[in-house]
């Protein structure tokens, strides 16, 4: 185990098997170390930086680069009755959750951050969602951490956060802490800010592809977290990592989970901020693009330009895909700016306009899915609507290359099926609305899950990937047997299968790469499989059109 340079870690295998192998090897190696040995290892690691959430370093374990984040653990949190507690131990004001203050907040405690890392790592290990850095290990170690620059003047920080004594107590406790929780995390070298900046500088098609990926991944990631009862609340582009294929949401110092030990006030705050992550990430993307593409600087100038676009002024002289992203999300950005400016400059008690943001996200067909308060909500207060994850279709580029065209059209059709399913209850998804056909929207989702798993997860990857519904002893499978089917789980499995299919295609060097199927060893190229999948989705989306119209009269979704 040694320190590690960032250069040595920039090229790595991020496929699921490689991530799982690294997790097994690294977590085992770290678990074998005593506290003393682990402290020596961490102290010898290559420092990366010190921020408001703690200090970080890079080391190598079992041949794998490991990112170490040390989160200050206060004496209050170390008291026996508070160990592993996810309660708001410092009774911090709830507006401290918003990561948009002009002075950063001191976080809600190391145990909460650890709990979210455990939660997100388990989601990755269970193949529920890949978009989080894995945590290999954690340990409480002796440590001292100086206050970050923006909190060093404690009086100034407390005054900014409405003079609350609880804020002073928290900052002073962090200053005086004598231990930290060392989080040993998967190292993903690039932040979204850094990577997207490179793609913008490349210009043209590279910019449009990057914008489409980021828009889609922000939608999928925030929708997944929210559907599992987690609000990130600080998902800016320095807190999101990427390998260029997907986004990884990290840094959970301000996060709030419905599974935490919440007070009634915190539970109400959770309910009143269900649209925050989706609204915040859409706004951040708009502001980021305005700065990168137009050189717009200053909050007021950006807000004015977002308002102009929201009111119908088309973005000019930038790639078409980026212009479409700005047009879609400018209304939300304008409304969010009307909240953040007074929050930052007038009062931290400025109320978040959840109802307005929800309405705008829904009314403008945003890529960010909407929550539902309907009767199908599960124990976390969420419904299948949140798990649709994407209601805006990927726009295909008319002059793109063959690979980009095929994958783009397939994404368009996947998004189309998601739109057909959005806004419906579980019972409506199960409804066989086009008699005498047995087809239902949920049945189509389940059927296409196994189509994805078959062509990509088995034929193209060469793996013995199990089907979700097709069984050797049931000739017709169980995909269309939806009477007792769990709509949430079915949608989750479909999204997971689509994500895995993208990974497999992206790993193929060319469209001529092929997979083998059947007793005669028939070969099927990536080109053929993508074309076939477009045909498959196009046919079933036609069915979905008719079913949706019969359910609620909606057409042209």
TIBATI-255527 format. One record per residue (C-alpha): z, y, x; residue in three letters. Coordinates in steps of 0.02 Angstrom, whole numbers, padded with zeros to 5 digits, always signed. Each point is the difference from the previous one (the first is absolute). Layout:
<atoms>
ZYXala/...
</atoms>
This chain:
<atoms>
+00000+00000+00000unk/-00058+00164+00076unk/-00041+00179-00041unk/-00178+00022-00060unk/-00131+00136+00021unk/-00090+00068-00151unk/-00168-00033+00082unk/+00036-00186+00008unk/+00035-00007-00186unk/-00148+00093-00072unk/-00109-00155-00021unk/+00083-00140-00097unk/-00036-00131-00131unk/+00063+00061-00169unk/-00059-00148-00102unk/+00131-00079-00111unk/+00017-00160+00105unk/+00023+00105+00158unk/+00132+00110-00083unk/+00097-00151-00063unk/-00009-00085+00170unk/+00064+00157+00086unk/+00140+00017-00128unk/+00058-00177+00030unk/-00005+00014+00191unk/+00077+00173+00014unk/+00136-00022-00130unk/+00054-00162+00082unk/+00002+00075+00174unk/+00103+00150-00055unk/+00123-00106-00099unk/+00040-00096+00160unk/+00062+00157+00087unk/+00182+00052+00005unk/+00046+00177-00050unk/+00025+00042+00183unk/-00168-00072+00052unk/-00088+00083-00145unk/+00076+00168+00041unk/-00059-00016+00180unk/-00174-00043-00061unk/-00008+00149-00118unk/+00071+00120+00129unk/-00138-00052+00121unk/-00141+00022-00128unk/-00132+00135+00018unk/+00056+00153-00101unk/-00122+00064-00129unk/+00093+00143-00081unk/+00149+00069-00094unk/-00020+00058-00179unk/+00100+00042-00152unk/+00016-00184-00046unk/+00060-00060+00171unk/-00074-00041+00169unk/-00136-00125+00042unk/-00062-00104+00146unk/-00126-00135+00041unk/+00031-00167+00082unk/-00083-00170+00014unk/+00074-00160-00070unk/-00084-00170+00011unk/-00162+00084+00051unk/+00003+00115-00151unk/+00027+00190+00001unk/+00152+00045-00105unk/+00044+00171-00068unk/+00187+00032+00004unk/+00072+00132-00115unk/+00186+00042+00019unk/+00072+00073-00160unk/+00171+00083+00022unk/+00140-00098-00086unk/+00144+00114-00045unk/+00183-00046+00004unk/+00007+00011-00190unk/-00138-00129-00015unk/+00090-00114+00124unk/+00160-00009-00102unk/+00023-00181-00061unk/-00017+00046-00183unk/-00165+00090+00033unk/-00089-00123+00115unk/-00174-00037-00072unk/+00035+00118-00147unk/-00152+00081-00080unk/+00105+00127-00094unk/-00018+00187+00033unk/+00156-00002+00108unk/-00006+00185+00044unk/-00034+00051-00180unk/-00151+00100+00059unk/-00091+00108-00128unk/-00147-00094-00071unk/-00126+00135+00048unk/+00031-00057+00180unk/-00118-00144-00039unk/-00151+00114-00001unk/-00083+00001+00170unk/-00081+00170-00023unk/+00140+00117+00054unk/-00033+00129+00135unk/+00151-00076+00088unk/+00009-00189-00001unk/+00139-00096-00085unk/+00122-00112+00094unk/-00044-00157-00098unk/+00105-00104-00119unk/+00068-00125+00124unk/-00048-00140+00117unk/+00044-00140-00120unk/-00122+00063-00130unk/-00139+00011+00129unk/+00038-00176+00061unk/-00002-00066-00179unk/-00174+00070-00029unk/-00064-00077+00162unk/+00067-00169-00055unk/-00082+00024-00170unk/-00170+00050+00068unk/-00001-00135+00134unk/+00034-00132-00131unk/-00147+00065-00102unk/-00113-00023+00151unk/+00067-00173+00040unk/-00022-00054-00181unk/-00182+00064+00002unk/+00039+00123-00139unk/-00063+00152+00095unk/-00051+00019+00183unk/+00022+00188+00013unk/+00169+00012+00089unk/+00053-00023+00181unk/+00096-00162+00022unk/+00180+00008+00056unk/+00034-00135+00128unk/+00187+00025+00021unk/+00141+00126-00015unk/+00166+00024+00085unk/+00144+00124+00003unk/+00019+00063+00179unk/+00108+00132+00084unk/-00097+00162+00012unk/+00005+00189-00005unk/-00142+00106-00065unk/-00011+00190+00016unk/-00043+00094-00158unk/-00185+00041-00016unk/-00050+00180+00029unk/-00015+00046-00183unk/+00178-00059-00037unk/+00080+00059+00161unk/+00048+00165-00082unk/+00109-00082-00131unk/+00046+00162-00090unk/-00183+00044-00021unk/-00045-00174-00064unk/+00145-00003-00123unk/-00045+00174-00064unk/-00180-00055-00030unk/+00058-00152-00099unk/+00091+00111-00125unk/+00160+00010+00103unk/+00058-00170-00060unk/+00155-00063+00095unk/-00064-00179-00016unk/-00150+00048+00107unk/+00116+00067+00135unk/+00105-00159-00007unk/-00155-00107+00022unk/-00073+00100+00145unk/+00166+00007+00092unk/+00024-00187-00027unk/-00171-00035+00076unk/+00042+00113+00147unk/+00164-00092+00031unk/-00066-00177-00026unk/+00034-00126+00137unk/-00119-00137-00056unk/-00173-00025-00071unk/-00096-00134-00089unk/-00140-00054+00116unk/-00151-00048-00106unk/-00125-00110+00094unk/-00165+00032-00086unk/-00182-00050+00010unk/-00091+00125+00110unk/-00151+00082-00081unk/-00058+00132+00124unk/-00090+00128-00107unk/+00068+00112-00135unk/-00114+00038-00145unk/-00004+00181+00058unk/-00068-00048+00171unk/-00125-00128-00062unk/-00069+00106-00141unk/-00021+00146+00118unk/-00111-00109+00111unk/-00103-00054-00150unk/-00022+00179-00059unk/-00060+00051+00172unk/-00128-00141-00004unk/-00073+00079-00157unk/-00127-00061-00129unk/+00013-00179-00058unk/+00153-00035+00108unk/+00093+00139-00091unk/-00050-00063-00171unk/+00049-00180+00040unk/+00167+00059+00066unk/+00034+00107-00154unk/-00043-00146-00115unk/+00116-00118+00095unk/+00144+00123+00005unk/-00018+00046-00184unk/-00003-00183-00050unk/+00144-00053+00113unk/+00111+00145-00053unk/-00029-00053-00180unk/+00034-00183+00031unk/+00151+00030+00110unk/+00090+00126-00109unk/-00038-00098-00158unk/+00069-00159+00077unk/+00160+00083+00062unk/+00030+00087-00165unk/-00033-00159-00098unk/+00136-00085+00103unk/+00125+00137-00037unk/-00017+00094+00165unk/-00034+00186+00019unk/-00048+00047+00178unk/+00020+00189-00027unk/-00062+00047+00175unk/-00171-00081+00018unk/-00085+00132+00107unk/-00133-00051+00125unk/+00118-00006+00150unk/+00105-00129-00094unk/-00149-00110-00041unk/-00080-00110+00134unk/-00173-00078+00004unk/-00107-00121+00096unk/-00157+00074-00077unk/-00009-00136-00133unk/+00156+00030-00103unk/+00150+00116-00009unk/+00179-00048+00042unk/+00138+00102-00082unk/+00151+00027+00114unk/+00151+00114+00026unk/+00112-00029-00149unk/+00140+00123+00037unk/-00020+00091-00166unk/-00054-00149-00106unk/+00082-00047-00164unk/-00001-00173-00078unk/+00053-00049-00174unk/+00087-00147+00086unk/+00118+00117+00095unk/+00178+00028-00058unk/-00046+00154-00102unk/+00108+00121-00096unk/-00058+00045-00177unk/-00065+00165+00070unk/-00101-00090+00133unk/-00071-00120-00128unk/-00056+00149-00104unk/-00076+00082+00154unk/-00094-00162+00035unk/-00071-00001-00176unk/-00048+00184+00009unk/-00101-00020+00160unk/-00112-00147-00038unk/-00158+00099+00036unk/+00064+00081+00159unk/-00075-00117+00130unk/-00170+00000-00083unk/+00001+00188-00024unk/+00065+00035+00175unk/-00126-00112+00090unk/-00146+00069-00102unk/+00057+00177+00043unk/+00026-00039+00183unk/-00175-00075+00010unk/-00076+00155-00080unk/+00094+00120+00114unk/-00039-00104+00152unk/-00186-00003-00038unk/-00004+00187-00036unk/+00077+00032+00170unk/-00107-00126+00095unk/-00168+00037-00082unk/+00012+00186-00033unk/+00129+00056+00128unk/+00108+00067-00141unk/+00174+00045+00062unk/+00154+00058-00091unk/+00077-00070-00159unk/-00057+00146-00107unk/-00182-00011+00056unk/-00006-00188-00026unk/+00080+00014-00172unk/-00125+00133-00052unk/-00147-00106+00057unk/+00069-00153-00090unk/+00018+00104-00159unk/-00179+00060+00016unk/-00065-00178+00015unk/+00110-00055-00145unk/-00077+00139-00105unk/-00176-00062+00034unk/-00057+00075+00166unk/-00089-00144+00091unk/+00045-00032+00183unk/-00148+00046+00111unk/-00068-00041+00171unk/+00103-00159+00025unk/-00044-00186-00017unk/-00025-00054-00180unk/+00137-00130-00003unk/+00130+00123+00063unk/-00059+00129-00127unk/+00023-00128-00139unk/+00177-00036+00058unk/+00043+00185-00003unk/-00075+00021-00173unk/+00097-00147-00070unk/+00170+00050+00067unk/-00004+00190+00005unk/+00079+00018-00175unk/+00150-00105+00053unk/+00012+00094+00166unk/+00002+00166-00090unk/+00141-00056-00115unk/+00101-00076+00142unk/-00017+00161+00100unk/+00074+00094-00148unk/+00155-00108+00024unk/+00012-00010+00190unk/-00015+00187+00034unk/+00150+00053-00106unk/+00095-00155+00060unk/-00029+00051+00180unk/+00023+00187-00016unk/+00106+00037-00154unk/+00116-00142-00054unk/+00025-00181+00047unk/+00049-00028-00182unk/-00179+00033-00058unk/-00037-00140-00126unk/-00140-00120+00039unk/-00135+00006-00138unk/-00017-00187-00025unk/-00077+00011-00174unk/-00134+00123+00056unk/-00045-00101+00155unk/-00012-00159-00103unk/-00115+00088-00123unk/-00113+00065+00137unk/-00008-00167+00089unk/-00051-00080-00163unk/-00113+00138-00066unk/-00104+00016+00157unk/-00027-00186+00024unk/+00095+00004+00162unk/-00010-00146+00118unk/+00190-00005-00011unk/+00055-00113-00142unk/+00116+00061-00135unk/+00170-00072-00049unk/+00037-00054-00176unk/+00155+00018-00105unk/-00057-00130-00125unk/+00093-00154-00062unk/-00076-00112+00133unk/+00103+00082+00137unk/+00095-00124+00106unk/+00178+00009+00064unk/-00049+00133+00127unk/-00065+00115-00137unk/-00182-00032+00044unk/-00145-00084-00087unk/-00164-00084+00042unk/-00086+00169-00012unk/+00076+00049+00166unk/-00068-00158+00078unk/-00180+00034-00045unk/+00013+00106+00158unk/-00169+00085-00008unk/-00089+00084-00145unk/-00129+00098+00098unk/-00156-00091+00055unk/-00058-00001+00179unk/-00156+00107+00015unk/-00143-00085+00093unk/-00105+00099+00123unk/-00186-00004-00038unk/-00056+00003+00182unk/+00132-00115+00073unk/-00043-00152+00105unk/-00016-00174-00073unk/+00179-00054+00034unk/+00076+00162-00066unk/-00110-00010-00155unk/+00047-00179-00042unk/+00186+00025+00027unk/-00005+00169-00088unk/-00086-00070-00156unk/+00123-00145-00005unk/+00146+00123+00011unk/-00079+00101-00141unk/+00000-00155-00110unk/+00178-00049+00046unk/+00055+00176-00045unk/-00097-00011-00162unk/+00097-00154-00053unk/+00163+00091+00043unk/-00055+00145-00112unk/-00040-00119-00142unk/+00179-00064+00010unk/+00089+00166+00020unk/+00104+00076-00139unk/+00024-00163-00096unk/+00155-00100-00040unk/+00019-00180+00057unk/-00036-00061-00177unk/-00161+00101-00004unk/-00053-00072+00167unk/+00026-00175-00070unk/-00098+00040-00160unk/-00157-00103-00031unk/-00086+00146-00084unk/-00182-00056-00006unk/+00007-00151-00114unk/-00050-00137+00007unk/+00007+00019+00189unk/+00161-00056+00087unk/-00019+00137+00129unk/+00137+00129+00026unk/+00022+00137+00129unk/+00146-00092+00077unk/-00101-00160+00005unk/-00140+00090+00093unk/+00126+00068+00126unk/+00070-00176+00029unk/-00174-00076+00010unk/-00059+00127+00128unk/+00158-00028+00101unk/-00053-00178+00033unk/-00181+00053+00030unk/+00065+00116+00137unk/+00110-00137+00072unk/-00142-00126-00006unk/-00141+00095+00083unk/+00100+00104+00122unk/+00166-00092+00020unk/-00078-00172+00016unk/-00187+00002+00036unk/-00013+00152+00113unk/+00168-00015+00088unk/-00008-00190+00016unk/+00182-00013-00055unk/+00069-00116-00132unk/+00060+00145-00106unk/+00078-00063-00163unk/-00072+00062-00163unk/+00112+00093-00120unk/-00062-00084-00160unk/-00137-00127+00036unk/+00069-00176+00015unk/-00086-00161+00049unk/+00076-00094-00148unk/-00044+00138-00125unk/-00191+00011-00003unk/-00007+00170-00087unk/+00148+00074+00094unk/+00138+00105-00078unk/-00071+00172+00037unk/-00044+00037-00181unk/+00162-00075-00070unk/+00087+00167-00023unk/+00115-00022-00151unk/+00154-00018+00109unk/-00072+00083+00156unk/+00098+00134+00091unk/-00114+00153+00001unk/+00091+00085+00144unk/-00008-00155+00110unk/-00181-00034-00042unk/-00051+00177+00048unk/+00103-00010+00159unk/-00084-00163+00052unk/-00172+00075-00032unk/+00036+00154+00105unk/+00071-00110+00137unk/-00155-00112-00002unk/-00114+00153+00010unk/+00099+00069+00147unk/-00014-00165+00091unk/-00188-00007-00036unk/-00021+00173+00080unk/+00092-00059+00155unk/-00110-00153+00018unk/-00162+00098-00020unk/+00056+00135+00121unk/+00038-00134+00130unk/-00180-00066-00009unk/-00109+00068+00139unk/-00158+00008-00105unk/-00074-00038-00169unk/-00077-00154+00079unk/+00171-00078+00030unk/+00012-00151-00114unk/+00122-00118-00080unk/-00024-00184-00043unk/+00026-00077-00171unk/-00024-00167-00084unk/-00026-00179+00058unk/-00173+00041+00069unk/+00067+00142+00106unk/-00101+00136-00087unk/+00008+00166+00090unk/+00030+00166-00087unk/-00016+00164+00095unk/+00109+00152-00026unk/-00154+00086-00069unk/-00026-00136-00131unk/+00184-00008-00049unk/+00014+00189-00022unk/-00159+00002-00105unk/+00063-00145-00105unk/+00168+00085-00026unk/-00087+00158-00060unk/-00095-00107-00125unk/+00161-00086-00054unk/+00095+00161-00030unk/-00148+00088-00082unk/-00018-00141-00127unk/+00185-00007-00041unk/+00017+00189-00007unk/-00130-00007-00137unk/+00115-00119-00093unk/+00146+00117+00037unk/-00095+00148-00075unk/-00017-00089-00167unk/+00179-00065+00000unk/+00073+00172+00038unk/-00103+00083-00136unk/+00062-00127-00126unk/+00181+00028+00053unk/+00013+00189-00016unk/-00176+00069-00021unk/-00007+00066+00178unk/-00170+00001+00081unk/-00068+00067+00163unk/+00166-00034+00089unk/
</atoms>
